[in-house]
Amino acid sequence: MKVRDPEGQTWRVTRRWVPWRRRLRAPDSGHFDGLNGLGDDPVSAIIAIILLIIALPFILLALFVAFEFLLLLLLIPFAALARVTFGAHWTIEARRGFTIWWDAPSGGWRESGEQIRTLARAIEAGQLPARTVGGE
């Protein structure tokens, strides 16, 4: 559920669908404006090879993150089905923007839904939850 506090900040109050908390952060994007001028001479080829060697770990990291994301997409339906079928307890989280600000264990599906609505109304009224997640 997406709500706004009195200051206009967007909050998202949701169930956590997987039993773990996401830890991946978006890398800072940089600009490589100098790469546009590589020519076809031997010095430019050597520079391009060196830059490729430097960039290779980042390319491998991006492939690993993509693989992990696809694996997560494959696991979410099974985790959600298991939670609903076996009545597992849900974790409720409130995110300020996209940063997890508060989380707490909740009951089953119905109880967690009621807690989400209660917390969303409190945020809209200006009663912000105390920060409980790792001081990020």
Long-range contacts (C-beta under 8 A, 24 or more apart in sequence): 1-116, 1-117, 1-120, 3-120, 3-123, 3-124, 4-124, 5-123, 5-124, 5-126, 5-128, 6-124, 6-125, 6-126, 9-96, 9-97, 10-96, 10-97, 11-94, 11-95, 11-96, 11-101, 11-120, 11-123, 12-94, 12-95, 12-98, 13-92, 13-93, 13-94, 13-95, 13-116, 13-119, 13-120, 13-123, 14-92, 14-93, 14-95, 14-116, 15-90, 15-91, 15-92, 15-93, 15-106, 15-112, 15-116, 16-90, 16-91, 16-92, 16-93, 16-103, 17-76, 17-79, 17-80, 17-83, 18-72, 18-75, 18-76, 18-79, 19-79, 19-91, 21-93, 21-100, 21-103, 21-133, 24-65, 24-68, 84-109, 92-116, 92-119, 93-133, 94-119, 94-123, 94-129, 99-136, 100-133, 100-136, 101-129, 101-131, 101-132, 101-133, 102-129, 102-130, 102-131, 102-132, 102-133, 103-132, 103-133, 104-132
